[in-house]
C-alpha cells in the first residue's frame, strides 16, 4: 500500500530539513513524498534536493496554501494521502508504518494526535491536541481532528473532491466536515502522537486571523448543513486552555 505524503512549502529553509529527515527515516518505505514549493527564494529547494527519497518536486507560484495542497493531491498516486507541513515533522520513525497497519478494509479515514512545541526548543511540548474524544457533532463547536494527523484513502478525494481554494484559512475545516460529517466515511482514532508542530501558524497569528478563521468556520458549517455561530465557537478557547495546562 503506497502512502503519499504532501509537503507544501515556501521559504522554509530554517525548518524543512527536520521535515525531510522525518520522512526519509520512516521504517515504512512505500512512501511517495511530494514537495509543492511556491517558488522559494531562499535555500529551501537546495535542502529538499539533498534527499533522494523525494518522489516529485514542483516549484512554481501558487494562489495560496490550499491551491498548493490540491496540486499535491492531483500529482499523487498513493492509496492513502496525508499532509506534512514544512514546519512540522513526524514524531517518530514508525508513524507511517502504524498508519498503514491501522487501515482495516472498512476504514476510510484515520485520525490521531499531534504535539505543539516551542519554535525555540523543539524538545519542549507546550500543547497536546488529541482526537480521542472528538466526534463529528463537535464540528458545530469549532473542533476538528488535528489536520496533520488525518490520513484518507484516495477514494475520499475521488468521490468528494479536494480543498476549496476560496477559503483563506479554514479550507481544511470545510474539507473535513465534508469527509467526516456529510459523506460520513468511517474513521478510526489512532492513539498516537503522529506529528510534532512548531507553535504558530496563520490561523493563530493574531486576533484578525482568529476572526477570519471563525467566520470561515461558520460559513463551512452552513454550507454543509450544520448550525453554528460565532458565540458558540468562542467557547472552544476556554476548553483549549486545558491542552496547555497539562503540559
N, C-alpha and C positions, 0 to 999 in steps of 0.2 A: 504494500500500500504506500503510494507516494504522498508525501506531505509537502505542500507549498507553503513557504514562509515568505511573506512580503514585507520588505523594509522600505519605507518611504523616507527620504532624507533631503535636506538642503542645508549646506554649510554646517555640518555636524562633525567636523574633524576632531573636536575635543572629546567626543563621546562614542563615535561609531565603531572604534576599534573593539571596545567591550562587546558591542552588539555582534560584530563579526566573529569574534573569538567564541562567543557563547553558542553560535550556530555551528561553527566548524568543529567544536568539541563534543557535539551530541553523539551519544552512543548509537542512536538510530541513524542509519546512513542514507536511506532513500528519501533525502530532503532536496527539494527544489527551492533554492534561495534566490529570490528575485529582488533586485535593487532598483527602485524607481527614484531617480535623483532629479531635482528641479533645476539642473544646470548650476551646480555649486561653483563658487568662485574661490573656495579655499582648497585644502588638500583632501577633502572628503573622498573624491574618486581615486586618488593615489592610494589611499589607505584601503579602500574596497578592493582594488585590483591586486592587492597583495595576497588575497585569499582565493586559492584555486577552487574551493568548493562552490563558489558562486555560479549559478546557472545562467543568469541573464542580468545585464546592466542596461538600463535605459536612462539616458541623461538628456533632458530637454526641459524647456519651460513648461509649466502646467498652470492650471487655473485654480489650484488650491490642493489641500491635503486629500480631499475625497476624490478629486479627479485623478490624483496620483495613485491612490489605492485602487480605484477602478481600473487603471491601466495595468496594475499588477495582476488583478483578477483576470482580465482579458488575455494576458500573456501566460497565465498559469496553466499547468497540465496535471496538477496533483489531484488525488482523490479527496483529500482533506486540505482546507485552506485556513491559514491564520495570519495574524498581523504581529510583527515585532518592530516597535518603533526604534528610531536611531538613537534615542536617549536611553533605551532600555536594554536589558539582557536576560537570558534565561537564568533561572535561579539555581539550576544545577545541570549536569551533563546528561541527565536521564529524562528530561521533561518530555521530549517528543516521543521517546520510547513508551513512556507511561500514557501519553495521549493516545497513541495508536492502540495500545492494549485495552484502553477503556472504551473504544468504539465497537461495541457489540453490534450485530446486524440491524437491530431495531433502533439504535441511537443515531440521530442526525446531527446533533449539536452537543458539544462538550463545553462546560464552564468550570472555572476554578477560582483560585485566589491569586492576589498579587500583593507585593510589598513595596511601599514607598520608602526611599532612602534619601538622606541629605545629599545634595549635589556636592557638598564639600567633603563628605565622608560616606562612601557607598556601602560601608560595612555597618552603618547605623540606621536601623529600621525606625522610622518615625510614625508610620501609619500602616496598618494591615487591613486590606479590603477583601473581605471574604464573601463568597457566593453561597455559603452554607445555608443561610435562612432565606435566601432570595426565592421569589416565585413571581410568575407573570403579573399577578394582581398588584405588585409593588411598582409597576411602571407609572401608575397614576400618582404615586407619591414621590416620584423623581429618582427612583432606584432602578438601576440596571446591573447586570453582571459586569465586572470589570472587562472592558473591551479587549485588552491584550491577552486575557485568559480564554477567549472564545475561539473555538475551532469548529468549522462547519464542513459537512460533506458538500461536494461540488453541486449536487442536485439542488441544494437550497438556493444557490445563486442562479442556476439554470431555470428554476421554477418561479422564483420570487424576485429576481433582479438584484441589482447592486446598490451602492450608496447613492443617495440623492444629492447631487452636487450643488443644488441651490441652497442647501443648509450651510451656514458658516462654521458652526461649532458642533451641532448636535446631529449630524447625519448618522453617526454610529448609534445614537439612541433610537432614531426613527427606524434604522435598519433592523435593530434587534427587536423592536416592537413587531415589525413585520414578520420576522422569523419565529419568534417565541410566543407571540400573542395571537396575531392574525392567522398565520399559517399553522401555528400550533405544532411545529415539529417537536418530536420527542427529544428531550435533552437529559443530560446526566451531569451531576455535580461530581467533580474530582477533587477530593480534599487535599489539595497540594498547592504550595506556593509556586506558581508557574513562572512568573516574571517579576523581576526587580526593576522598579521605575524610579528615576530621579524625580524628586518632588518639583512640581511646577507644571507648566503647560498652558496652552491658550485659554482653556475653559476656566482656569482659576487665576488668571493673570491679574485681574482687578475687578472692582465692583461692576464696571460696564460689561466686562466679559461674562460675569455670572448672570447679569440681567439678560444679555443676549442668549446665553445658554438656556435659561429658564423659559424665556419667550419661545424659543425654538422647541423646547420640550412640550410646552402647551400645544404648539402647532402640530408636532409629531403625534401627540396623543389624539388630538381632534381628527386628524387625517385618517387615523386608524381606529376610530370608534371608541376611544377611551376618554372619559370625562376627567379633567383636572383643571386647576387654576393656579395662579401664582402664589396665593396664600398657602394652598396645600403643599406646594413644592418647597416653600420656605421652611417647613417643619423638618426637612431632611438634614438641615445644617446642625440642628440640635443633636440628632442621632449620630451624625458623623464625628462629633466631638469625642465619642467613646472609642472610635477607632484610633485616635491619637492617645487617649489616656492609657490604654492598655500597653502602649509602647513608649 
